[in-house]
Amino acid sequence: MSHSVFLITPPFTQLNTPYPATAYLKGFLNTKGISAFQADLGIEVTLALFSKQGLQQLFDSIKAEPPAELSENVARIIALQDDYVNTIDAVILFLQGRNPTLAHQISKRDFLPEASRFAQLDDLHWAFGSMGTQDRAKHLATMYLEDLSDLIMECVDPHFGFSRYAEKLSRSANSFDELYDALHEGYTYIDHILTDLLAARMETVQPSLVAISVPFPGNLYAAFRCGQWIKAHYPQVKIAMGGGFPNTELRSLSDPRVFEFIDFITLDDGEAPMENLFQYLQGQKTIGELKRTFLLQDGAVTYINNAACHDYKQSQVGTPDYSDLLLDQYVSAIEVVNPMHSLWSDGRWNKLTMAHGCYWGKCTFCDISLDYIRVYEPIAASMLCDRMETIIAQTGQNGFHFVDEAAPPALMRALALEIIRRKLTVTWWTNIRFEKSFTRDLCLLLKASGCIAVSGGLEVASDRLLGLIQKGITVAQVARVNRHFTEAGIMVHAYLMYGFPTQTAQETIDSLEMVRQMFAAGILQSAFWHQFTMTAHSPVGLEPARYNVQKESEVVGTFANNDIMHIDPTGADHESFSYGLKKSLLNFMHGACLDYPLQKWFDFKVPKTSVAPDFITKALTEEEAGSIKPTSKVVYLGKQPSMEVITKSKKGSTWEVASFTFQNKKEKMNISVPPSQGEWLAGMLAQVAVANPKTYTLQEIKDSYEAAGLEDFELFWDNKPVNTLYRSGLLKL
């Protein structure tokens, strides 16, 4: 069947789940009646390479042209080649979830061949003692694949990497020269596999337009290789490129050689540019009606943006469509045994967005001047749930990763209530800002709806620098929010940053101490350090003098222009801290070395921390000021209780009480209140039940209590019987 548009994700993004850009675009094109086919060439190349036939060909190729010298590690892998060839198909099936019983054999450590990656294994008993055979086996199988990737990099393709390919060629590629030269060299081993798969797909799809999504630098080389092959073999087919990398890096593109490989580059939201481009190619629109599109005109790079054409609202873009993708063939991996860390590589997650852009939009290191962050537009919770139900029906998977810049707390609350009302069984996680709206009760609600984890930017754990970053949070506040999530049973991952302009060695060490205390307090499960990068579209990049840094050069690259080399005259030598920060964190995530002095992580003298050793534990005892507001919503998640009026007696006097029995999944609870209050409480619990579409505020509940002729609402509401209900699902939101 011929499709009008062929949507491609080139190698490599993730092995466990498709990157969602093509599914979003296909969903939109469906609403316009435009036929599209999509393929994730990353997973297709991976499966071709890591198969019995693929490995046999790999070993034969190495034997035919052996490298001048082999490392001891690779010599061992080659000596064990039969063991790799004979186990690979079973391992891939296991990692696809289609051969679970193999876990027993893998876990015994005598089934898989082992090379150098296994030398770095964490203490398996510590890591998986409580996590079970499946995860232990996934971790071992991941090490086995990593050994094979070492073989590929050393012998046939130095650019290979599971989630990035030839990334070095596109990192800070101000000039197109290096990439251009690489594309004019002979095909790499991976290129041959890629173009063979592309050829087969082009033959069956027969598109008029190929749209290549490039989310990361690690997809760029393969994207151009695909474009180059299509130009050579299907010269009549037009090629467009879009995605995260062009959106941030190619906004000032001027090198005409780029258009030897592709015809168009579109920026930001892809829906309107794609529709206009398709209609232009069909002869239905003029070239001047293109939206946010680069092309070559008279030998010069031209940018056309028809301002009269508006972007689509989030309610109009349709539901992401995952059809065509090999959903049952994605490969789960566990590289780092930390359970929160492994979410990125383990399990099939449907990717969705709660809101377009970021509701905060102030962080000074972030590209807040670009529309993909600047233009904030949330989606109604009911529509989100409709989309979730559609995707579950299509993919058979009920796990969701909401890929927002920062999911808004009010929308998370509305979504959680809608999920519970619809009785949807889903598992989900997302990115957040650690703001004080995440109260204990909101976290319990999110957990009840299926939220298992959140990740958020703590960035530099220093109040001075958080102020400079305009993060709008304090370290103490982050600690309290993290405790609310952790106590609700939701895992927390923190993005950490070092090297922000003017950051001193003292502040770097103090940040590390804050992070150590959070792990020691059990309120942080996972984290990752990133070195600050100055980008062209962030406040720091736009006004460096304001942040006391200097650009190394004012030259605007003819190709990529986002990462800006900068000089930080007042800050520390940030690079030197990199290894110690990362090594300490790896240990903290395993619950190890939390009592080490911080100096132990560095091979040079560092300042002593100025942070009090009990800073975080003290912050946790100081609850946020301010009582519950009258406008707080009251929701009851539990089952309706049974109530009976019973007579009690003591020392000759008798009285009646209303006795309630609450049953939840774990326990049975009883409370007793005076009969008049009991009758009102039974009615109130039915009214605030989560199934009811109307939500009641605390003020409305107080009014109803007083209208029933009852007295002292605060005394009743804040007393032991009602407080007991919080264990059974009563929440103030």
C-alpha positions in Angstrom: 0.0 0.0 0.0 1.3 3.5 -0.9 1.4 6.0 2.0 1.7 9.7 1.4 4.1 10.4 4.3 6.8 8.1 5.7 7.7 9.1 9.3 11.1 7.9 10.5 13.0 7.9 13.8 16.6 7.1 12.9 19.0 5.2 15.2 19.3 5.4 18.1 17.0 6.7 20.9 15.7 4.1 23.4 15.5 0.3 23.1 12.6 -0.1 25.5 10.0 2.2 24.0 9.5 4.2 20.8 10.3 7.9 20.9 6.8 9.5 20.5 7.3 12.2 17.9 6.3 10.2 14.9 3.3 8.8 16.8 2.2 12.3 17.7 2.5 13.4 14.0 0.7 10.3 12.7 -2.1 11.0 15.1 -2.4 14.5 13.8 -2.2 13.5 10.1 -5.1 11.0 10.8 -7.3 14.0 11.7 -6.4 15.5 8.3 -7.1 12.3 6.3 -3.4 12.2 5.3 -2.1 8.6 5.0 1.2 8.0 7.0 3.4 5.1 7.9 6.0 5.2 10.7 9.1 3.3 11.5 11.6 3.3 14.4 14.7 2.3 12.5 16.6 2.3 15.8 14.9 -0.8 17.2 14.9 -2.4 13.7 18.7 -2.0 13.4 19.2 -3.3 16.9 17.1 -6.4 16.3 18.9 -7.1 13.0 22.3 -6.7 14.6 21.6 -8.6 17.9 20.3 -11.8 16.3 21.9 -15.2 15.6 22.4 -14.3 11.9 23.4 -10.7 12.7 26.1 -11.7 15.2 27.4 -14.5 12.9 27.8 -11.9 10.2 29.5 -9.5 12.7 32.1 -12.1 13.8 32.7 -13.1 10.1 33.3 -9.5 9.2 35.8 -9.1 12.0 37.5 -12.3 11.0 37.8 -11.1 7.4 39.2 -7.7 8.4 40.7 -8.0 11.9 41.9 -4.8 13.6 45.7 -4.3 13.8 45.6 -5.0 17.5 42.9 -6.4 19.8 42.3 -5.5 23.5 42.4 -8.4 25.8 38.7 -8.0 26.4 37.7 -8.1 22.8 40.0 -11.1 22.1 38.0 -12.9 24.9 34.7 -12.0 23.3 35.9 -13.3 19.9 37.2 -16.6 21.5 33.7 -17.0 23.0 31.8 -16.2 19.7 29.9 -19.5 19.6 28.5 -18.8 23.1 27.3 -15.4 22.0 25.8 -16.6 18.7 24.0 -19.5 20.4 22.5 -17.4 23.2 21.6 -14.1 21.5 18.1 -15.0 20.2 17.0 -16.4 23.6 18.3 -13.3 25.4 16.6 -10.9 23.1 13.3 -12.8 23.5 13.8 -12.7 27.3 14.4 -8.9 27.2 11.3 -8.5 25.1 9.3 -10.2 27.8 8.5 -13.2 25.6 10.8 -15.8 27.3 10.5 -15.0 31.1 11.6 -18.5 32.3 15.1 -17.9 30.9 15.6 -15.6 33.9 16.4 -18.7 36.1 19.3 -19.8 33.8 20.7 -16.3 33.3 20.7 -15.6 37.1 22.8 -18.7 37.8 25.8 -16.9 36.0 26.7 -20.0 33.9 24.5 -19.5 30.8 25.8 -16.2 29.4 29.4 -15.6 28.3 30.9 -12.8 30.4 33.5 -10.1 29.4 34.7 -6.9 31.1 31.3 -5.3 31.8 30.6 -8.0 34.3 33.7 -6.9 36.3 31.8 -3.7 37.1 28.7 -5.6 38.4 27.1 -4.2 41.5 26.7 -6.4 44.5 23.9 -8.5 43.0 22.7 -9.9 46.2 22.4 -6.4 47.7 20.6 -5.1 44.5 18.3 -7.9 43.8 17.9 -9.7 47.1 14.4 -8.1 47.3 13.8 -7.5 43.6 13.6 -11.0 42.3 15.0 -13.2 39.6 13.6 -11.3 36.6 15.4 -8.0 37.3 18.6 -9.7 38.3 18.5 -11.5 34.9 17.7 -8.3 33.0 20.7 -6.6 34.6 23.0 -9.5 33.6 21.6 -9.7 30.1 22.2 -5.9 29.8 25.8 -6.3 30.7 26.1 -9.1 28.1 24.7 -6.7 25.4 27.1 -4.0 26.6 30.0 -6.4 26.1 28.9 -6.9 22.5 28.7 -3.1 22.0 32.3 -2.8 23.2 33.2 -5.4 20.5 31.3 -3.4 17.8 33.0 -0.1 18.8 36.5 -1.5 18.9 36.3 -3.6 15.7 33.7 -2.3 13.2 32.2 1.1 14.2 33.6 3.5 16.8 30.5 5.6 16.6 28.2 2.8 18.0 26.1 3.4 21.1 22.7 1.9 22.2 21.0 5.2 22.7 23.1 7.4 20.6 25.0 7.0 17.3 27.9 9.1 16.1 26.8 11.7 18.7 30.4 13.2 18.8 29.9 14.3 15.2 27.0 16.4 16.1 27.9 17.7 19.6 28.5 21.5 19.3 28.7 21.1 15.5 28.9 24.8 14.7 30.4 23.8 11.4 28.9 21.1 9.1 32.4 20.2 7.9 33.0 17.1 10.1 29.6 15.6 9.5 29.8 16.4 5.8 33.1 14.6 5.5 31.9 11.6 7.4 28.9 11.3 5.1 31.2 11.2 2.1 33.3 8.4 3.5 32.4 4.8 3.0 29.5 3.2 4.8 30.1 2.0 8.4 29.0 -1.5 9.4 25.8 0.0 11.0 25.2 2.2 7.9 24.9 -1.0 5.8 22.3 -2.5 8.2 20.4 0.8 8.4 20.2 1.4 4.6 19.2 -2.2 3.9 16.2 -1.8 6.3 15.4 1.6 4.8 15.5 0.2 1.3 12.9 -2.5 2.2 10.7 0.0 3.9 10.8 2.5 1.0 9.9 -0.3 -1.4 6.7 -1.2 0.5 5.7 2.4 1.7 6.3 4.3 -1.6 5.9 7.7 0.0 5.9 11.1 -1.7 7.3 12.8 1.5 9.7 11.3 4.1 9.7 13.1 7.4 12.7 12.3 9.7 12.5 13.1 13.4 15.8 14.0 15.1 15.2 14.4 18.8 18.9 14.2 19.9 22.4 14.7 18.6 22.8 10.9 18.6 20.2 10.6 15.8 21.6 13.3 13.5 24.3 11.4 11.6 21.9 8.5 10.8 19.2 11.0 9.8 21.5 12.5 7.2 22.6 9.0 6.1 18.9 8.1 5.5 18.4 11.4 3.5 21.5 10.7 1.4 20.3 7.2 0.6 16.8 8.3 -0.4 18.2 11.1 -2.6 20.3 8.6 -4.4 17.6 6.0 -4.9 14.3 7.9 -4.8 15.3 11.4 -6.2 11.6 12.3 -6.7 10.7 11.9 -3.0 11.0 15.0 -0.9 12.6 14.8 2.6 11.9 16.9 5.7 13.6 17.0 9.0 12.3 18.2 12.4 12.5 17.4 16.1 14.3 18.5 19.2 17.7 18.8 17.7 16.7 21.2 14.8 14.4 23.1 17.2 17.3 24.0 19.5 20.4 23.8 17.4 19.6 24.7 13.8 17.6 28.0 14.2 20.4 30.1 12.6 21.3 27.5 9.9 23.0 29.0 6.8 25.1 26.2 5.3 23.6 25.2 1.9 25.4 21.8 1.9 22.8 20.5 4.4 20.2 20.5 1.6 22.2 18.0 -0.4 20.7 15.4 2.0 17.3 16.8 2.8 14.9 19.4 1.3 13.2 21.0 4.3 13.8 21.6 8.0 10.8 22.5 10.1 11.0 24.1 13.6 9.0 23.7 16.8 5.5 22.1 16.9 5.4 19.9 13.7 1.7 19.8 13.0 1.0 23.0 11.1 4.4 23.0 9.3 3.9 19.4 8.1 0.4 20.1 6.9 1.4 23.2 5.0 4.5 21.4 3.5 2.3 18.4 2.4 -0.2 20.8 0.8 2.6 22.7 -0.9 4.0 19.5 -2.4 0.5 18.6 -3.6 0.3 22.0 -5.4 -2.4 23.2 -3.0 -0.3 26.0 -1.4 2.4 28.4 -2.5 5.9 28.3 -1.2 5.2 31.5 0.7 2.6 29.7 2.8 5.1 27.4 4.4 5.4 27.7 8.2 8.7 27.7 10.2 10.5 26.0 7.3 14.1 26.2 6.0 14.7 25.3 2.4 17.2 26.2 -0.4 16.2 28.9 -2.8 18.6 30.1 -5.6 21.5 28.4 -3.7 20.9 30.2 -0.4 19.3 28.9 2.8 15.9 30.6 3.2 13.5 30.6 6.2 9.8 30.9 5.4 7.3 31.5 8.2 3.8 32.4 7.2 2.7 34.4 10.3 -1.0 34.3 9.2 -1.0 30.5 9.8 -1.6 29.6 13.5 -0.5 26.5 15.4 -3.1 24.0 16.4 -4.5 23.9 19.9 -3.7 20.8 22.0 -7.3 19.7 21.7 -7.1 19.6 17.9 -3.9 17.6 17.4 -5.5 14.2 17.8 -4.4 11.2 19.8 -0.9 9.8 19.3 -1.1 6.7 17.0 1.4 4.0 17.7 0.3 1.7 14.8 3.1 0.3 12.5 5.6 0.3 15.3 7.0 -3.1 16.5 5.5 -2.6 20.0 6.0 -6.2 21.1 9.7 -6.2 20.0 11.2 -3.4 22.2 13.9 -4.5 24.5 13.9 -3.8 28.3 17.3 -3.3 29.9 18.5 -2.6 33.4 21.9 -0.8 33.2 21.9 0.8 36.7 20.2 -1.4 39.3 18.5 1.6 41.1 14.8 0.9 40.6 14.0 4.6 39.8 16.9 5.0 37.5 15.9 1.9 35.5 12.5 3.3 34.5 14.1 5.1 31.5 15.3 1.8 30.0 13.0 -0.9 31.5 9.4 -1.5 30.4 7.2 -0.2 27.6 5.9 3.3 28.3 3.3 5.1 26.2 4.6 8.7 26.0 2.0 11.5 26.4 2.1 15.1 27.3 -0.2 16.8 29.9 0.5 20.3 28.8 2.3 22.0 25.9 5.2 24.1 27.2 6.1 24.9 30.8 3.8 26.6 33.3 6.8 28.0 35.2 9.0 29.1 32.3 11.5 31.2 34.3 14.6 29.0 34.8 17.6 30.9 33.5 19.5 27.9 32.1 16.5 26.8 30.1 15.4 27.7 26.5 12.5 29.7 27.7 12.5 32.0 24.8 11.5 29.2 22.4 7.8 28.4 21.8 8.1 24.7 22.8 8.6 25.9 26.4 7.3 29.5 26.3 3.8 28.7 25.0 2.0 27.0 27.9 -1.3 25.2 27.1 -2.7 22.4 29.3 -5.0 19.7 28.1 -8.3 19.0 30.0 -8.1 15.9 32.2 -11.1 14.3 30.6 -9.5 14.6 27.1 -6.2 13.2 28.5 -8.0 10.2 29.9 -9.8 9.7 26.6 -6.4 9.7 24.9 -5.0 7.3 27.4 -7.9 4.9 26.9 -7.5 5.0 23.1 -3.7 4.3 23.4 -4.2 1.4 25.9 -6.7 -0.1 23.4 -4.2 0.2 20.6 -1.0 -0.8 22.3 -2.2 -3.2 25.0 0.1 -1.4 27.4 -1.1 0.7 30.4 2.1 2.3 31.4 2.4 6.1 30.7 5.4 8.4 30.8 4.2 12.0 30.7 7.1 13.8 29.0 6.2 17.3 30.1 8.9 19.9 30.8 7.1 20.2 34.2 3.7 18.7 34.8 1.4 21.3 36.5 0.2 20.2 40.0 -3.4 21.3 39.5 -3.6 19.3 36.3 -2.0 16.3 37.9 -4.7 16.4 40.6 -7.5 16.6 38.0 -5.9 13.8 36.0 -5.6 11.6 39.1 -9.2 12.1 40.0 -10.4 11.4 36.5 -8.3 8.2 36.4 -9.8 7.0 39.7 -13.4 7.9 38.6 -13.0 5.9 35.4 -11.5 3.0 37.3 -8.5 3.0 34.9 -5.7 0.7 35.9 -2.6 2.6 34.8 1.0 3.1 35.9 2.5 6.5 35.3 5.4 8.8 36.0 6.3 12.3 35.0 8.6 15.4 35.4 7.7 18.0 38.0 8.9 21.1 39.8 9.5 20.4 43.5 7.0 23.0 44.6 5.0 23.2 47.9 1.7 22.4 46.1 2.8 18.7 46.4 1.3 18.2 49.9 1.1 14.9 51.7 -2.5 14.5 50.5 -1.9 15.3 46.9 0.9 12.8 46.8 -1.4 10.1 48.3 -4.0 10.9 45.6 -1.4 10.7 42.8 -0.3 7.3 44.2 -3.9 6.0 44.3 -4.2 6.9 40.6 -1.2 4.8 39.6 1.7 7.4 39.8 4.9 5.5 40.8 7.6 8.1 40.3 8.5 11.7 39.6 11.6 13.4 38.4 12.4 17.1 38.9 15.2 19.6 38.9 16.8 20.3 42.2 19.7 21.7 40.0 22.3 23.3 42.3 21.3 22.5 45.9 22.2 26.0 47.1 19.6 28.7 47.9 21.8 31.5 46.5 22.1 29.7 43.1 18.5 28.5 43.1 17.6 32.2 43.3 19.9 33.0 40.5 18.4 30.2 38.4 15.0 31.5 39.3 13.8 28.0 40.1 11.3 29.4 42.6 12.2 26.7 45.3 14.4 26.3 48.3 16.4 23.2 49.4 14.3 22.9 52.6 11.1 23.0 50.5 12.4 20.3 48.1 13.2 18.1 51.1 9.7 18.4 52.5 8.1 17.7 49.1 10.3 14.7 48.5 9.3 13.3 51.9 5.6 13.7 50.9 6.2 11.7 47.7 8.4 9.1 49.4 5.9 8.5 52.2 3.2 8.1 49.7 5.3 5.4 48.0 6.3 7.5 44.9 10.0 7.3 43.9 11.8 10.6 43.4 14.6 11.3 40.9 16.5 14.7 41.1 18.3 16.3 38.2 21.3 18.0 39.6 23.5 20.6 38.0 27.1 21.8 38.7 29.0 24.5 37.0 26.4 27.2 37.0 28.0 30.7 36.4 29.7 32.0 39.5 29.3 28.7 41.4 32.2 28.4 43.8 34.0 25.2 45.0 32.3 25.8 48.4 28.9 25.8 46.8 29.6 22.7 44.8 30.7 20.8 47.9 27.7 22.2 49.9 25.4 21.0 47.1 26.9 17.5 47.3 26.3 17.5 51.1 22.7 18.5 50.7 22.2 15.6 48.2 24.0 13.2 50.6 21.7 14.2 53.5 18.6 13.7 51.3 19.7 10.2 50.4 20.6 9.5 54.0 17.1 10.7 55.1 15.6 8.3 52.6 13.7 11.0 50.7 15.6 10.8 47.4 15.9 7.5 45.5 17.8 8.5 42.4 19.6 11.4 40.8 22.0 12.5 38.0 24.5 15.3 37.8 24.7 17.4 34.6 27.3 20.0 33.9 25.8 23.4 33.2 25.7 24.1 29.4 25.1 27.7 28.2 22.5 27.6 25.4 21.8 30.3 22.9 18.1 30.6 23.8 18.3 30.7 27.6 18.5 33.9 29.7 22.1 33.2 30.5 23.0 32.7 26.8 21.0 35.8 25.8 22.4 38.1 28.5 25.7 36.5 29.7 27.0 39.7 31.4 24.0 39.7 33.8 25.3 36.3 35.1 29.0 37.3 35.1 30.1 35.0 32.3 31.5 35.7 28.9 31.0 34.0 25.5 34.3 32.7 24.1 33.2 33.9 20.7 30.4 36.0 19.1 30.6 33.9 15.9 27.3 32.3 14.9 27.9 28.9 13.5 26.6 28.1 9.9 25.2 24.8 11.2 24.4 24.0 14.8 24.3 27.0 17.2 23.0 26.2 20.6 25.7 25.1 23.0 27.9 28.2 23.6 31.5 27.9 24.9 31.8 30.3 27.8 34.3 31.6 30.4 33.3 31.8 34.0 35.9 34.1 35.6 34.5 34.0 39.1 33.5 30.3 39.4 35.4 27.1 40.3 37.2 24.8 37.9 33.9 22.9 37.3 35.2 20.1 35.1 37.5 18.9 37.9 34.5 18.0 40.1 32.8 15.8 37.5 34.2 12.4 38.4 33.9 12.8 42.2 30.3 14.0 42.0 29.2 11.2 39.8 31.1 8.5 41.7 29.6 9.6 45.1 26.1 9.7 43.6 26.4 6.1 42.2 27.3 5.0 45.7 24.5 7.0 47.4 21.9 5.5 45.0 23.0 2.1 46.2 22.7 3.2 49.8 26.4 2.9 50.2 29.1 5.2 51.7 26.7 7.7 53.0 28.9 8.3 56.0 32.1 9.0 54.0 33.7 12.4 54.4 33.1 14.3 51.1 36.9 14.8 50.6 37.1 11.0 49.9 35.4 11.4 46.6 38.0 13.9 45.2 41.7 13.5 44.5 42.4 17.2 45.1 41.7 19.3 48.1 38.1 20.5 48.5 36.6 22.9 51.1 34.9 21.4 54.1 31.1 21.7 53.8 29.5 24.7 55.5 26.1 22.9 55.7 25.0 21.8 59.2 25.0 18.0 59.4 21.3 18.0 60.4 20.1 20.6 57.9 17.8 18.3 56.0 16.4 16.4 59.1 15.7 19.8 60.7 14.0 21.0 57.5 11.8 17.9 57.6 10.5 18.8 61.1 9.5 22.3 60.0 6.3 21.9 58.2 5.2 24.6 55.7 3.4 27.4 57.5 -0.2 28.0 56.9 -3.3 25.9 57.7 -5.5 24.2 55.3 -7.4 26.7 53.2 -11.3 26.8 53.2 -11.1 26.4 49.4 -9.2 23.1 49.7 -11.1 20.3 48.0 -12.1 17.3 50.2 -12.2 13.9 48.5 -12.9 10.4 49.9 -11.2 7.6 48.0 -12.2 4.7 50.3 -15.2 2.4 50.3 -18.3 3.7 52.0 -18.4 2.4 55.6 -21.1 0.4 57.4 -22.7 2.3 60.3 -24.8 1.1 63.2 -26.0 2.9 66.3 -25.0 1.0 69.4 -25.7 1.5 73.1 -22.7 1.8 75.5 -22.8 1.7 79.2 -20.4 2.5 82.1 -21.0 2.7 85.8 -24.7 2.5 85.4 -25.1 5.2 82.7 -25.9 4.4 79.1 -25.5 6.4 75.9 -25.7 5.8 72.1 -22.8 6.1 69.6 -22.7 5.8 65.8 -20.1 3.1 65.1 -18.5 3.1 61.7 -16.5 0.1 60.2 -14.1 1.0 57.3 -12.6 -1.8 55.2 -9.6 -1.0 52.9 -7.2 -3.2 51.0 -5.0 -3.8 54.0 -7.0 -3.4 57.2 -10.3 -2.9 59.0 -10.8 0.3 61.1 -13.5 1.4 63.5 -14.5 4.9 64.7 -17.3 6.1 67.0 -19.0 9.5 67.1 -22.2 10.8 68.6 -25.3 9.7 66.6 -26.2 13.2 65.3 -22.7 13.7 64.0 -22.7 10.1 62.7 -25.7 10.6 60.5 -24.1 13.8 59.0 -20.7 12.1 58.5 -22.3 9.1 56.7 -24.0 11.5 54.3 -20.9 13.7 53.9 -18.7 10.7 53.0 -21.2 9.7 50.3 -21.1 13.3 48.9 -17.3 13.6 48.8 -16.8 10.1 47.3 -14.3 10.3 44.4 -16.9 8.8 42.0 -19.0 12.0 42.3 -18.2 14.5 39.5 -18.7 17.5 41.9 -15.9 18.1 44.3 -16.7 19.9 47.6 -14.5 22.5 49.4 -13.8 22.4 53.1 -15.9 25.6 53.5 -18.9 23.8 51.8 -18.5 20.9 54.2 -18.3 23.2 57.2 -21.5 25.0 56.0 -23.3 21.7 55.6 -22.2 20.6 59.1 -23.5 23.9 60.6 -26.7 23.7 58.6 -27.4 20.3 60.2 -27.5 22.2 63.5 -24.2 20.7 64.7 -21.6 22.7 66.7 -17.9 23.2 66.8 -16.9 22.0 63.3 -13.1 22.5 63.9 -13.2 20.5 67.1 -15.0 17.7 65.4 -13.0 17.8 62.1 -9.6 18.0 63.7 -10.2 15.3 66.3 -9.2 11.7 66.4 -12.2 10.0 64.6 -12.0 12.1 61.5 -8.2 12.0 61.6 -8.4 8.2 61.5 -10.3 8.6 58.2 -7.1 9.9 56.5 -5.8 6.3 56.7 -8.8 5.1 54.9 -8.7 7.6 52.0 -10.0 11.0 53.1 -7.9 13.7 51.5 -7.7 17.5 51.6 -6.4 18.8 48.2 
